[in-house]
Amino acid sequence: MAQLPFRRVFKTLMMLSLPVMATGEISLDAPLQDFTIPGFGKDGFPAWILKGSELHYLDKENAKVKRMNLQILSGNGDRRIETDFFSPVAKFLLKENRARGQESVQVQGDNFKITGRQWQWDGNSRTLKIQQKVKVTFDETVQLF
């Protein structure tokens, strides 16, 4: 008796997934809402977590993210957040592991905060370039010499 409902459910699931298997890809015409996407390093550990209110695919290699929060992890498997990035709008170049934005960006770490506009992040080299209105604040004493 218990097998009959299982068979119906299984058969229905197979029929629903058939169009996906036939085309080989899933099309996301509608934006993702309130999402979280992890990114992994070459060592298999989580390297970053991307969160946002909306993600719109512009094409197969680019996406636009609203209310972006990009969390850079330490990369050694402990999932400790090393740096937090916030921006109202960002464009992600998915295959290149890069992001950029024309609007503001705020970056926070354990002892610093950076703000500015017109920014570029490279996940491969773990670098951030900010081109306008840059302000850096340290929460500890910095000895220059």
C-alpha positions in Angstrom: 0.0 0.0 0.0 2.8 2.5 0.9 4.5 1.9 -2.5 1.6 3.1 -4.6 1.7 6.8 -3.4 5.6 6.7 -3.6 5.4 5.5 -7.2 2.9 8.3 -8.1 5.1 10.9 -6.5 8.2 9.5 -8.2 6.5 9.3 -11.6 5.3 12.9 -11.2 8.7 14.1 -10.3 10.3 12.4 -13.3 7.8 13.9 -15.6 8.4 17.4 -14.2 12.2 17.0 -14.5 12.1 15.6 -18.0 12.1 19.1 -19.7 15.1 20.1 -17.6 17.0 16.9 -18.6 16.1 17.3 -22.2 17.4 20.9 -22.5 20.5 20.3 -20.3 20.2 23.7 -18.6 17.8 25.7 -16.4 16.7 29.2 -17.4 16.3 31.8 -14.7 14.1 34.4 -16.2 12.9 35.7 -12.9 15.3 37.1 -10.4 16.4 35.2 -7.3 15.0 36.9 -4.2 16.8 37.1 -0.8 19.5 34.6 -1.8 22.7 33.2 -0.4 25.4 31.7 -2.7 28.7 30.1 -1.5 31.9 30.2 -3.5 34.6 27.7 -3.1 38.4 27.9 -3.4 40.7 25.5 -5.2 41.2 23.7 -2.0 37.5 22.9 -1.7 36.9 25.2 1.3 34.3 28.0 1.2 36.1 31.1 0.1 33.2 33.6 0.0 29.4 33.9 0.5 27.4 36.2 -1.7 24.0 37.5 -0.3 21.6 40.0 -1.7 18.0 41.0 -2.1 17.9 40.2 -5.8 20.1 38.5 -8.4 19.3 39.1 -12.1 21.2 37.1 -14.7 22.2 39.4 -17.5 23.6 36.5 -19.5 25.3 33.2 -18.8 28.4 34.9 -17.4 27.2 38.1 -15.7 24.7 38.9 -13.0 23.4 42.1 -11.3 23.0 42.0 -7.5 20.9 44.4 -5.5 21.8 45.1 -1.8 24.9 43.0 -2.1 26.7 41.6 0.9 29.9 39.7 -0.1 31.5 38.0 2.8 35.2 36.9 2.3 36.0 33.9 4.4 39.4 33.1 5.9 39.6 30.1 3.5 41.0 27.6 5.9 37.7 25.8 6.6 36.7 27.5 9.8 34.2 29.8 7.9 35.4 32.9 9.8 34.4 36.1 8.0 37.6 38.0 7.2 36.0 40.9 5.3 32.4 42.1 4.6 31.6 44.1 1.4 28.3 46.0 1.1 27.0 47.8 -2.0 23.5 48.8 -3.2 24.2 47.4 -6.7 27.0 45.2 -8.1 27.7 43.4 -11.4 29.3 40.0 -11.0 31.4 38.4 -13.7 30.7 34.9 -12.6 33.3 32.9 -14.7 36.0 35.4 -13.9 35.4 35.5 -10.1 35.2 39.3 -10.2 32.7 42.0 -9.3 32.4 45.7 -9.8 30.1 48.6 -9.1 29.6 52.3 -9.9 27.8 53.1 -6.7 29.1 53.1 -3.1 31.0 50.3 -1.5 31.6 49.7 2.2 34.3 47.2 3.3 34.7 46.2 7.0 37.3 44.0 8.6 38.3 43.4 12.2 40.1 46.7 12.7 39.2 48.8 9.6 36.5 50.3 7.5 36.8 51.5 3.9 34.2 53.4 1.9 34.2 54.8 -1.7 32.7 54.6 -5.1 33.5 53.0 -8.5 35.0 49.8 -7.2 36.4 46.5 -8.6 36.9 43.2 -6.7 39.0 40.4 -7.9 38.4 37.1 -6.1 41.4 35.4 -7.6 43.9 37.8 -6.3 41.8 38.8 -3.3 42.1 42.5 -4.2 39.8 45.5 -4.2 40.3 48.7 -6.1 38.3 51.8 -5.2 38.6 54.8 -7.6 36.5 57.6 -6.0 35.8 59.2 -2.7 38.0 56.7 -0.8 38.0 56.9 3.0 39.9 54.5 5.3 39.4 54.3 9.0 41.5 52.2 11.3 40.2 51.1 14.8 43.7 50.7 16.2 47.0 52.6 16.3 49.0 52.5 13.1 52.7 53.0 13.4 54.1 54.2 10.0 57.8 54.3 10.9 
